[in-house]
Amino acid sequence: MMKTMKTVACYFRLDSKLKKRLDELSINTKKSKSSILVEALELYLAEHENEDFSFAIEALEELKSGDLKSASKKIDKVVKKLKR
């Protein structure tokens, strides 16, 4: 038996040019706008969700090896990114 995922509605604003591109892609591919947006968001999140952790992991490895100066620079970079 297949599991069905629970979905929720999500509302946001788009630039009119971006909306037009989405509409055209939906027509051309015969996919729903919702499925296109979900696919795009999944790809984006897969690429970016662990982005900040890689800097933190590198900094921790450098701390473990005793390279405090390099680790400190990387930690500062992580903090700066997270504050944005």
mmCIF file as gemmi writes it, N, C-alpha and C atoms, coordinates in Angstrom:
data_model
loop_
_atom_site.group_PDB
_atom_site.id
_atom_site.type_symbol
_atom_site.label_atom_id
_atom_site.label_alt_id
_atom_site.label_comp_id
_atom_site.label_asym_id
_atom_site.label_entity_id
_atom_site.label_seq_id
_atom_site.pdbx_PDB_ins_code
_atom_site.Cartn_x
_atom_site.Cartn_y
_atom_site.Cartn_z
_atom_site.occupancy
_atom_site.B_iso_or_equiv
_atom_site.pdbx_formal_charge
_atom_site.auth_seq_id
_atom_site.auth_asym_id
_atom_site.pdbx_PDB_model_num
ATOM 1 N N . MET Axp A 1 ? 0.833 -1.176 0 1 0 ? 1 A 1
ATOM 2 C CA . MET Axp A 1 ? 0 0 0 1 0 ? 1 A 1
ATOM 3 C C . MET Axp A 1 ? 0.887 1.252 0 1 0 ? 1 A 1
ATOM 4 N N . MET Axp A 2 ? 0.599 2.213 -0.877 1 0 ? 2 A 1
ATOM 5 C CA . MET Axp A 2 ? 1.392 3.45 -0.943 1 0 ? 2 A 1
ATOM 6 C C . MET Axp A 2 ? 0.946 4.439 0.12 1 0 ? 2 A 1
ATOM 7 N N . LYS Axp A 3 ? 1.921 5.078 0.718 1 0 ? 3 A 1
ATOM 8 C CA . LYS Axp A 3 ? 1.617 6.145 1.666 1 0 ? 3 A 1
ATOM 9 C C . LYS Axp A 3 ? 1.34 7.425 0.897 1 0 ? 3 A 1
ATOM 10 N N . THR Axp A 4 ? 0.339 8.156 1.32 1 0 ? 4 A 1
ATOM 11 C CA . THR Axp A 4 ? 0.107 9.466 0.719 1 0 ? 4 A 1
ATOM 12 C C . THR Axp A 4 ? 0.639 10.511 1.677 1 0 ? 4 A 1
ATOM 13 N N . MET Axp A 5 ? 1.352 11.482 1.104 1 0 ? 5 A 1
ATOM 14 C CA . MET Axp A 5 ? 1.92 12.529 1.941 1 0 ? 5 A 1
ATOM 15 C C . MET Axp A 5 ? 0.864 13.593 2.206 1 0 ? 5 A 1
ATOM 16 N N . LYS Axp A 6 ? 0.861 14.075 3.418 1 0 ? 6 A 1
ATOM 17 C CA . LYS Axp A 6 ? -0.042 15.148 3.779 1 0 ? 6 A 1
ATOM 18 C C . LYS Axp A 6 ? 0.479 16.441 3.15 1 0 ? 6 A 1
ATOM 19 N N . THR Axp A 7 ? -0.377 17.178 2.514 1 0 ? 7 A 1
ATOM 20 C CA . THR Axp A 7 ? 0.036 18.443 1.914 1 0 ? 7 A 1
ATOM 21 C C . THR Axp A 7 ? -0.652 19.6 2.628 1 0 ? 7 A 1
ATOM 22 N N . VAL Axp A 8 ? -0.037 20.748 2.535 1 0 ? 8 A 1
ATOM 23 C CA . VAL Axp A 8 ? -0.602 21.971 3.1 1 0 ? 8 A 1
ATOM 24 C C . VAL Axp A 8 ? -0.524 23.062 2.042 1 0 ? 8 A 1
ATOM 25 N N . ALA Axp A 9 ? -1.418 24.017 2.147 1 0 ? 9 A 1
ATOM 26 C CA . ALA Axp A 9 ? -1.399 25.145 1.217 1 0 ? 9 A 1
ATOM 27 C C . ALA Axp A 9 ? -0.327 26.132 1.649 1 0 ? 9 A 1
ATOM 28 N N . CYS Axp A 10 ? 0.317 26.727 0.675 1 0 ? 10 A 1
ATOM 29 C CA . CYS Axp A 10 ? 1.364 27.709 0.933 1 0 ? 10 A 1
ATOM 30 C C . CYS Axp A 10 ? 1.152 28.873 -0.035 1 0 ? 10 A 1
ATOM 31 N N . TYR Axp A 11 ? 1.074 30.052 0.488 1 0 ? 11 A 1
ATOM 32 C CA . TYR Axp A 11 ? 0.807 31.217 -0.345 1 0 ? 11 A 1
ATOM 33 C C . TYR Axp A 11 ? 1.988 32.179 -0.298 1 0 ? 11 A 1
ATOM 34 N N . PHE Axp A 12 ? 2.387 32.686 -1.462 1 0 ? 12 A 1
ATOM 35 C CA . PHE Axp A 12 ? 3.481 33.649 -1.531 1 0 ? 12 A 1
ATOM 36 C C . PHE Axp A 12 ? 3.323 34.487 -2.782 1 0 ? 12 A 1
ATOM 37 N N . ARG Axp A 13 ? 4.066 35.556 -2.853 1 0 ? 13 A 1
ATOM 38 C CA . ARG Axp A 13 ? 4 36.465 -3.995 1 0 ? 13 A 1
ATOM 39 C C . ARG Axp A 13 ? 5.148 36.183 -4.959 1 0 ? 13 A 1
ATOM 40 N N . LEU Axp A 14 ? 4.86 36.337 -6.255 1 0 ? 14 A 1
ATOM 41 C CA . LEU Axp A 14 ? 5.86 36.171 -7.297 1 0 ? 14 A 1
ATOM 42 C C . LEU Axp A 14 ? 5.927 37.43 -8.14 1 0 ? 14 A 1
ATOM 43 N N . ASP Axp A 15 ? 7.103 37.719 -8.634 1 0 ? 15 A 1
ATOM 44 C CA . ASP Axp A 15 ? 7.265 38.762 -9.629 1 0 ? 15 A 1
ATOM 45 C C . ASP Axp A 15 ? 6.417 38.37 -10.846 1 0 ? 15 A 1
ATOM 46 N N . SER Axp A 16 ? 5.788 39.316 -11.496 1 0 ? 16 A 1
ATOM 47 C CA . SER Axp A 16 ? 4.883 39.002 -12.612 1 0 ? 16 A 1
ATOM 48 C C . SER Axp A 16 ? 5.597 38.287 -13.763 1 0 ? 16 A 1
ATOM 49 N N . LYS Axp A 17 ? 6.862 38.622 -14.002 1 0 ? 17 A 1
ATOM 50 C CA . LYS Axp A 17 ? 7.612 37.947 -15.071 1 0 ? 17 A 1
ATOM 51 C C . LYS Axp A 17 ? 7.886 36.488 -14.708 1 0 ? 17 A 1
ATOM 52 N N . LEU Axp A 18 ? 8.201 36.247 -13.445 1 0 ? 18 A 1
ATOM 53 C CA . LEU Axp A 18 ? 8.438 34.883 -12.983 1 0 ? 18 A 1
ATOM 54 C C . LEU Axp A 18 ? 7.147 34.064 -13.055 1 0 ? 18 A 1
ATOM 55 N N . LYS Axp A 19 ? 6.045 34.689 -12.7 1 0 ? 19 A 1
ATOM 56 C CA . LYS Axp A 19 ? 4.74 34.018 -12.773 1 0 ? 19 A 1
ATOM 57 C C . LYS Axp A 19 ? 4.411 33.644 -14.208 1 0 ? 19 A 1
ATOM 58 N N . LYS Axp A 20 ? 4.694 34.531 -15.139 1 0 ? 20 A 1
ATOM 59 C CA . LYS Axp A 20 ? 4.426 34.253 -16.552 1 0 ? 20 A 1
ATOM 60 C C . LYS Axp A 20 ? 5.278 33.067 -17.025 1 0 ? 20 A 1
ATOM 61 N N . ARG Axp A 21 ? 6.547 33.039 -16.609 1 0 ? 21 A 1
ATOM 62 C CA . ARG Axp A 21 ? 7.425 31.913 -16.977 1 0 ? 21 A 1
ATOM 63 C C . ARG Axp A 21 ? 6.899 30.604 -16.4 1 0 ? 21 A 1
ATOM 64 N N . LEU Axp A 22 ? 6.416 30.651 -15.164 1 0 ? 22 A 1
ATOM 65 C CA . LEU Axp A 22 ? 5.846 29.467 -14.535 1 0 ? 22 A 1
ATOM 66 C C . LEU Axp A 22 ? 4.604 29.005 -15.301 1 0 ? 22 A 1
ATOM 67 N N . ASP Axp A 23 ? 3.745 29.929 -15.645 1 0 ? 23 A 1
ATOM 68 C CA . ASP Axp A 23 ? 2.544 29.595 -16.407 1 0 ? 23 A 1
ATOM 69 C C . ASP Axp A 23 ? 2.896 28.933 -17.735 1 0 ? 23 A 1
ATOM 70 N N . GLU Axp A 24 ? 3.867 29.496 -18.441 1 0 ? 24 A 1
ATOM 71 C CA . GLU Axp A 24 ? 4.276 28.96 -19.741 1 0 ? 24 A 1
ATOM 72 C C . GLU Axp A 24 ? 4.892 27.569 -19.592 1 0 ? 24 A 1
ATOM 73 N N . LEU Axp A 25 ? 5.726 27.387 -18.578 1 0 ? 25 A 1
ATOM 74 C CA . LEU Axp A 25 ? 6.337 26.079 -18.351 1 0 ? 25 A 1
ATOM 75 C C . LEU Axp A 25 ? 5.268 25.038 -18.026 1 0 ? 25 A 1
ATOM 76 N N . SER Axp A 26 ? 4.3 25.425 -17.243 1 0 ? 26 A 1
ATOM 77 C CA . SER Axp A 26 ? 3.218 24.529 -16.882 1 0 ? 26 A 1
ATOM 78 C C . SER Axp A 26 ? 2.452 24.068 -18.122 1 0 ? 26 A 1
ATOM 79 N N . ILE Axp A 27 ? 2.172 24.986 -19.008 1 0 ? 27 A 1
ATOM 80 C CA . ILE Axp A 27 ? 1.464 24.652 -20.245 1 0 ? 27 A 1
ATOM 81 C C . ILE Axp A 27 ? 2.331 23.762 -21.132 1 0 ? 27 A 1
ATOM 82 N N . ASN Axp A 28 ? 3.588 24.158 -21.308 1 0 ? 28 A 1
ATOM 83 C CA . ASN Axp A 28 ? 4.486 23.429 -22.213 1 0 ? 28 A 1
ATOM 84 C C . ASN Axp A 28 ? 4.805 22.009 -21.736 1 0 ? 28 A 1
ATOM 85 N N . THR Axp A 29 ? 4.902 21.827 -20.428 1 0 ? 29 A 1
ATOM 86 C CA . THR Axp A 29 ? 5.266 20.508 -19.893 1 0 ? 29 A 1
ATOM 87 C C . THR Axp A 29 ? 4.049 19.696 -19.461 1 0 ? 29 A 1
ATOM 88 N N . LYS Axp A 30 ? 2.882 20.333 -19.476 1 0 ? 30 A 1
ATOM 89 C CA . LYS Axp A 30 ? 1.645 19.698 -19.012 1 0 ? 30 A 1
ATOM 90 C C . LYS Axp A 30 ? 1.757 19.235 -17.557 1 0 ? 30 A 1
ATOM 91 N N . LYS Axp A 31 ? 2.515 20.001 -16.782 1 0 ? 31 A 1
ATOM 92 C CA . LYS Axp A 31 ? 2.64 19.747 -15.342 1 0 ? 31 A 1
ATOM 93 C C . LYS Axp A 31 ? 1.912 20.866 -14.609 1 0 ? 31 A 1
ATOM 94 N N . SER Axp A 32 ? 1.422 20.549 -13.422 1 0 ? 32 A 1
ATOM 95 C CA . SER Axp A 32 ? 0.776 21.601 -12.633 1 0 ? 32 A 1
ATOM 96 C C . SER Axp A 32 ? 1.831 22.584 -12.127 1 0 ? 32 A 1
ATOM 97 N N . LYS Axp A 33 ? 1.412 23.805 -11.926 1 0 ? 33 A 1
ATOM 98 C CA . LYS Axp A 33 ? 2.328 24.814 -11.381 1 0 ? 33 A 1
ATOM 99 C C . LYS Axp A 33 ? 2.802 24.383 -9.994 1 0 ? 33 A 1
ATOM 100 N N . SER Axp A 34 ? 1.916 23.773 -9.249 1 0 ? 34 A 1
ATOM 101 C CA . SER Axp A 34 ? 2.275 23.302 -7.918 1 0 ? 34 A 1
ATOM 102 C C . SER Axp A 34 ? 3.388 22.26 -7.983 1 0 ? 34 A 1
ATOM 103 N N . SER Axp A 35 ? 3.272 21.305 -8.893 1 0 ? 35 A 1
ATOM 104 C CA . SER Axp A 35 ? 4.304 20.261 -8.976 1 0 ? 35 A 1
ATOM 105 C C . SER Axp A 35 ? 5.645 20.842 -9.438 1 0 ? 35 A 1
ATOM 106 N N . ILE Axp A 36 ? 5.607 21.828 -10.311 1 0 ? 36 A 1
ATOM 107 C CA . ILE Axp A 36 ? 6.843 22.487 -10.755 1 0 ? 36 A 1
ATOM 108 C C . ILE Axp A 36 ? 7.503 23.204 -9.582 1 0 ? 36 A 1
ATOM 109 N N . LEU Axp A 37 ? 6.712 23.917 -8.805 1 0 ? 37 A 1
ATOM 110 C CA . LEU Axp A 37 ? 7.258 24.65 -7.659 1 0 ? 37 A 1
ATOM 111 C C . LEU Axp A 37 ? 7.783 23.704 -6.579 1 0 ? 37 A 1
ATOM 112 N N . VAL Axp A 38 ? 7.083 22.618 -6.334 1 0 ? 38 A 1
ATOM 113 C CA . VAL Axp A 38 ? 7.545 21.641 -5.34 1 0 ? 38 A 1
ATOM 114 C C . VAL Axp A 38 ? 8.874 21.044 -5.786 1 0 ? 38 A 1
ATOM 115 N N . GLU Axp A 39 ? 8.964 20.665 -7.059 1 0 ? 39 A 1
ATOM 116 C CA . GLU Axp A 39 ? 10.21 20.09 -7.579 1 0 ? 39 A 1
ATOM 117 C C . GLU Axp A 39 ? 11.364 21.09 -7.472 1 0 ? 39 A 1
ATOM 118 N N . ALA Axp A 40 ? 11.107 22.338 -7.826 1 0 ? 40 A 1
ATOM 119 C CA . ALA Axp A 40 ? 12.143 23.371 -7.755 1 0 ? 40 A 1
ATOM 120 C C . ALA Axp A 40 ? 12.582 23.602 -6.309 1 0 ? 40 A 1
ATOM 121 N N . LEU Axp A 41 ? 11.639 23.632 -5.399 1 0 ? 41 A 1
ATOM 122 C CA . LEU Axp A 41 ? 11.967 23.847 -3.988 1 0 ? 41 A 1
ATOM 123 C C . LEU Axp A 41 ? 12.743 22.671 -3.417 1 0 ? 41 A 1
ATOM 124 N N . GLU Axp A 42 ? 12.358 21.45 -3.785 1 0 ? 42 A 1
ATOM 125 C CA . GLU Axp A 42 ? 13.089 20.269 -3.32 1 0 ? 42 A 1
ATOM 126 C C . GLU Axp A 42 ? 14.54 20.299 -3.807 1 0 ? 42 A 1
ATOM 127 N N . LEU Axp A 43 ? 14.742 20.655 -5.071 1 0 ? 43 A 1
ATOM 128 C CA . LEU Axp A 43 ? 16.105 20.74 -5.612 1 0 ? 43 A 1
ATOM 129 C C . LEU Axp A 43 ? 16.914 21.817 -4.897 1 0 ? 43 A 1
ATOM 130 N N . TYR Axp A 44 ? 16.304 22.975 -4.684 1 0 ? 44 A 1
ATOM 131 C CA . TYR Axp A 44 ? 16.985 24.079 -4.013 1 0 ? 44 A 1
ATOM 132 C C . TYR Axp A 44 ? 17.39 23.686 -2.593 1 0 ? 44 A 1
ATOM 133 N N . LEU Axp A 45 ? 16.447 23.107 -1.865 1 0 ? 45 A 1
ATOM 134 C CA . LEU Axp A 45 ? 16.732 22.729 -0.483 1 0 ? 45 A 1
ATOM 135 C C . LEU Axp A 45 ? 17.795 21.64 -0.406 1 0 ? 45 A 1
ATOM 136 N N . ALA Axp A 46 ? 17.743 20.676 -1.3 1 0 ? 46 A 1
ATOM 137 C CA . ALA Axp A 46 ? 18.745 19.62 -1.31 1 0 ? 46 A 1
ATOM 138 C C . ALA Axp A 46 ? 20.141 20.195 -1.518 1 0 ? 46 A 1
ATOM 139 N N . GLU Axp A 47 ? 20.228 21.23 -2.321 1 0 ? 47 A 1
ATOM 140 C CA . GLU Axp A 47 ? 21.523 21.842 -2.611 1 0 ? 47 A 1
ATOM 141 C C . GLU Axp A 47 ? 22.005 22.752 -1.487 1 0 ? 47 A 1
ATOM 142 N N . HIS Axp A 48 ? 21.072 23.407 -0.791 1 0 ? 48 A 1
ATOM 143 C CA . HIS Axp A 48 ? 21.471 24.447 0.154 1 0 ? 48 A 1
ATOM 144 C C . HIS Axp A 48 ? 21.263 24.144 1.628 1 0 ? 48 A 1
ATOM 145 N N . GLU Axp A 49 ? 20.484 23.152 1.986 1 0 ? 49 A 1
ATOM 146 C CA . GLU Axp A 49 ? 20.136 22.996 3.393 1 0 ? 49 A 1
ATOM 147 C C . GLU Axp A 49 ? 21.319 22.635 4.294 1 0 ? 49 A 1
ATOM 148 N N . ASN Axp A 50 ? 22.331 21.988 3.773 1 0 ? 50 A 1
ATOM 149 C CA . ASN Axp A 50 ? 23.494 21.635 4.586 1 0 ? 50 A 1
ATOM 150 C C . ASN Axp A 50 ? 24.683 22.548 4.321 1 0 ? 50 A 1
ATOM 151 N N . GLU Axp A 51 ? 24.459 23.577 3.56 1 0 ? 51 A 1
ATOM 152 C CA . GLU Axp A 51 ? 25.529 24.481 3.155 1 0 ? 51 A 1
ATOM 153 C C . GLU Axp A 51 ? 26.304 25.059 4.337 1 0 ? 51 A 1
ATOM 154 N N . ASP Axp A 52 ? 25.617 25.582 5.324 1 0 ? 52 A 1
ATOM 155 C CA . ASP Axp A 52 ? 26.287 26.214 6.451 1 0 ? 52 A 1
ATOM 156 C C . ASP Axp A 52 ? 27.009 25.206 7.328 1 0 ? 52 A 1
ATOM 157 N N . PHE Axp A 53 ? 26.531 23.981 7.384 1 0 ? 53 A 1
ATOM 158 C CA . PHE Axp A 53 ? 27.148 22.979 8.23 1 0 ? 53 A 1
ATOM 159 C C . PHE Axp A 53 ? 28.532 22.568 7.735 1 0 ? 53 A 1
ATOM 160 N N . SER Axp A 54 ? 28.763 22.634 6.426 1 0 ? 54 A 1
ATOM 161 C CA . SER Axp A 54 ? 30.073 22.227 5.924 1 0 ? 54 A 1
ATOM 162 C C . SER Axp A 54 ? 31.17 23.141 6.472 1 0 ? 54 A 1
ATOM 163 N N . PHE Axp A 55 ? 30.905 24.432 6.567 1 0 ? 55 A 1
ATOM 164 C CA . PHE Axp A 55 ? 31.883 25.356 7.14 1 0 ? 55 A 1
ATOM 165 C C . PHE Axp A 55 ? 32.101 25.043 8.618 1 0 ? 55 A 1
ATOM 166 N N . ALA Axp A 56 ? 31.013 24.748 9.31 1 0 ? 56 A 1
ATOM 167 C CA . ALA Axp A 56 ? 31.113 24.449 10.735 1 0 ? 56 A 1
ATOM 168 C C . ALA Axp A 56 ? 31.897 23.161 10.957 1 0 ? 56 A 1
ATOM 169 N N . ILE Axp A 57 ? 31.635 22.157 10.131 1 0 ? 57 A 1
ATOM 170 C CA . ILE Axp A 57 ? 32.341 20.884 10.266 1 0 ? 57 A 1
ATOM 171 C C . ILE Axp A 57 ? 33.835 21.074 10.01 1 0 ? 57 A 1
ATOM 172 N N . GLU Axp A 58 ? 34.174 21.832 8.965 1 0 ? 58 A 1
ATOM 173 C CA . GLU Axp A 58 ? 35.592 22.109 8.675 1 0 ? 58 A 1
ATOM 174 C C . GLU Axp A 58 ? 36.247 22.839 9.843 1 0 ? 58 A 1
ATOM 175 N N . ALA Axp A 59 ? 35.541 23.816 10.406 1 0 ? 59 A 1
ATOM 176 C CA . ALA Axp A 59 ? 36.094 24.571 11.525 1 0 ? 59 A 1
ATOM 177 C C . ALA Axp A 59 ? 36.33 23.666 12.731 1 0 ? 59 A 1
ATOM 178 N N . LEU Axp A 60 ? 35.394 22.761 12.994 1 0 ? 60 A 1
ATOM 179 C CA . LEU Axp A 60 ? 35.558 21.836 14.11 1 0 ? 60 A 1
ATOM 180 C C . LEU Axp A 60 ? 36.745 20.899 13.885 1 0 ? 60 A 1
ATOM 181 N N . GLU Axp A 61 ? 36.908 20.437 12.653 1 0 ? 61 A 1
ATOM 182 C CA . GLU Axp A 61 ? 38.05 19.568 12.331 1 0 ? 61 A 1
ATOM 183 C C . GLU Axp A 61 ? 39.362 20.313 12.561 1 0 ? 61 A 1
ATOM 184 N N . GLU Axp A 62 ? 39.404 21.589 12.179 1 0 ? 62 A 1
ATOM 185 C CA . GLU Axp A 62 ? 40.619 22.375 12.378 1 0 ? 62 A 1
ATOM 186 C C . GLU Axp A 62 ? 40.872 22.644 13.853 1 0 ? 62 A 1
ATOM 187 N N . LEU Axp A 63 ? 39.797 22.827 14.612 1 0 ? 63 A 1
ATOM 188 C CA . LEU Axp A 63 ? 39.962 22.989 16.054 1 0 ? 63 A 1
ATOM 189 C C . LEU Axp A 63 ? 40.549 21.723 16.663 1 0 ? 63 A 1
ATOM 190 N N . LYS Axp A 64 ? 40.034 20.574 16.223 1 0 ? 64 A 1
ATOM 191 C CA . LYS Axp A 64 ? 40.55 19.299 16.726 1 0 ? 64 A 1
ATOM 192 C C . LYS Axp A 64 ? 42.018 19.113 16.391 1 0 ? 64 A 1
ATOM 193 N N . SER Axp A 65 ? 42.425 19.607 15.22 1 0 ? 65 A 1
ATOM 194 C CA . SER Axp A 65 ? 43.826 19.43 14.818 1 0 ? 65 A 1
ATOM 195 C C . SER Axp A 65 ? 44.735 20.511 15.398 1 0 ? 65 A 1
ATOM 196 N N . GLY Axp A 66 ? 44.155 21.506 16.077 1 0 ? 66 A 1
ATOM 197 C CA . GLY Axp A 66 ? 44.947 22.539 16.718 1 0 ? 66 A 1
ATOM 198 C C . GLY Axp A 66 ? 45.152 23.793 15.887 1 0 ? 66 A 1
ATOM 199 N N . ASP Axp A 67 ? 44.534 23.873 14.692 1 0 ? 67 A 1
ATOM 200 C CA . ASP Axp A 67 ? 44.678 25.049 13.834 1 0 ? 67 A 1
ATOM 201 C C . ASP Axp A 67 ? 43.624 26.089 14.225 1 0 ? 67 A 1
ATOM 202 N N . LEU Axp A 68 ? 43.877 26.77 15.328 1 0 ? 68 A 1
ATOM 203 C CA . LEU Axp A 68 ? 42.905 27.698 15.889 1 0 ? 68 A 1
ATOM 204 C C . LEU Axp A 68 ? 42.655 28.92 15.006 1 0 ? 68 A 1
ATOM 205 N N . LYS Axp A 69 ? 43.701 29.428 14.36 1 0 ? 69 A 1
ATOM 206 C CA . LYS Axp A 69 ? 43.564 30.625 13.527 1 0 ? 69 A 1
ATOM 207 C C . LYS Axp A 69 ? 42.625 30.366 12.342 1 0 ? 69 A 1
ATOM 208 N N . SER Axp A 70 ? 42.851 29.275 11.641 1 0 ? 70 A 1
ATOM 209 C CA . SER Axp A 70 ? 42.019 28.931 10.493 1 0 ? 70 A 1
ATOM 210 C C . SER Axp A 70 ? 40.594 28.615 10.932 1 0 ? 70 A 1
ATOM 211 N N . ALA Axp A 71 ? 40.459 27.885 12.032 1 0 ? 71 A 1
ATOM 212 C CA . ALA Axp A 71 ? 39.135 27.539 12.553 1 0 ? 71 A 1
ATOM 213 C C . ALA Axp A 71 ? 38.37 28.794 12.93 1 0 ? 71 A 1
ATOM 214 N N . SER Axp A 72 ? 39.046 29.737 13.543 1 0 ? 72 A 1
ATOM 215 C CA . SER Axp A 72 ? 38.406 30.98 13.954 1 0 ? 72 A 1
ATOM 216 C C . SER Axp A 72 ? 37.858 31.755 12.758 1 0 ? 72 A 1
ATOM 217 N N . LYS Axp A 73 ? 38.628 31.787 11.667 1 0 ? 73 A 1
ATOM 218 C CA . LYS Axp A 73 ? 38.17 32.472 10.451 1 0 ? 73 A 1
ATOM 219 C C . LYS Axp A 73 ? 36.913 31.803 9.897 1 0 ? 73 A 1
ATOM 220 N N . LYS Axp A 74 ? 36.904 30.48 9.88 1 0 ? 74 A 1
ATOM 221 C CA . LYS Axp A 74 ? 35.741 29.755 9.355 1 0 ? 74 A 1
ATOM 222 C C . LYS Axp A 74 ? 34.526 29.945 10.256 1 0 ? 74 A 1
ATOM 223 N N . ILE Axp A 75 ? 34.736 29.944 11.556 1 0 ? 75 A 1
ATOM 224 C CA . ILE Axp A 75 ? 33.625 30.159 12.483 1 0 ? 75 A 1
ATOM 225 C C . ILE Axp A 75 ? 33.047 31.554 12.284 1 0 ? 75 A 1
ATOM 226 N N . ASP Axp A 76 ? 33.912 32.555 12.112 1 0 ? 76 A 1
ATOM 227 C CA . ASP Axp A 76 ? 33.443 33.911 11.846 1 0 ? 76 A 1
ATOM 228 C C . ASP Axp A 76 ? 32.604 33.959 10.57 1 0 ? 76 A 1
ATOM 229 N N . LYS Axp A 77 ? 33.017 33.206 9.555 1 0 ? 77 A 1
ATOM 230 C CA . LYS Axp A 77 ? 32.283 33.155 8.286 1 0 ? 77 A 1
ATOM 231 C C . LYS Axp A 77 ? 30.905 32.528 8.471 1 0 ? 77 A 1
ATOM 232 N N . VAL Axp A 78 ? 30.835 31.464 9.262 1 0 ? 78 A 1
ATOM 233 C CA . VAL Axp A 78 ? 29.559 30.797 9.535 1 0 ? 78 A 1
ATOM 234 C C . VAL Axp A 78 ? 28.621 31.754 10.269 1 0 ? 78 A 1
ATOM 235 N N . VAL Axp A 79 ? 29.137 32.41 11.291 1 0 ? 79 A 1
ATOM 236 C CA . VAL Axp A 79 ? 28.324 33.337 12.074 1 0 ? 79 A 1
ATOM 237 C C . VAL Axp A 79 ? 27.789 34.462 11.183 1 0 ? 79 A 1
ATOM 238 N N . LYS Axp A 80 ? 28.644 34.988 10.323 1 0 ? 80 A 1
ATOM 239 C CA . LYS Axp A 80 ? 28.253 36.063 9.404 1 0 ? 80 A 1
ATOM 240 C C . LYS Axp A 80 ? 27.118 35.597 8.489 1 0 ? 80 A 1
ATOM 241 N N . LYS Axp A 81 ? 27.24 34.383 7.926 1 0 ? 81 A 1
ATOM 242 C CA . LYS Axp A 81 ? 26.205 33.839 7.05 1 0 ? 81 A 1
ATOM 243 C C . LYS Axp A 81 ? 24.881 33.643 7.792 1 0 ? 81 A 1
ATOM 244 N N . LEU Axp A 82 ? 24.963 33.14 9.011 1 0 ? 82 A 1
ATOM 245 C CA . LEU Axp A 82 ? 23.746 32.865 9.768 1 0 ? 82 A 1
ATOM 246 C C . LEU Axp A 82 ? 23.03 34.142 10.194 1 0 ? 82 A 1
ATOM 247 N N . LYS Axp A 83 ? 23.762 35.247 10.313 1 0 ? 83 A 1
ATOM 248 C CA . LYS Axp A 83 ? 23.16 36.518 10.717 1 0 ? 83 A 1
ATOM 249 C C . LYS Axp A 83 ? 22.403 37.2 9.584 1 0 ? 83 A 1
ATOM 250 N N . ARG Axp A 84 ? 22.648 36.755 8.341 1 0 ? 84 A 1
ATOM 251 C CA . ARG Axp A 84 ? 21.964 37.395 7.197 1 0 ? 84 A 1
ATOM 252 C C . ARG Axp A 84 ? 20.498 37.236 7.243 1 0 ? 84 A 1
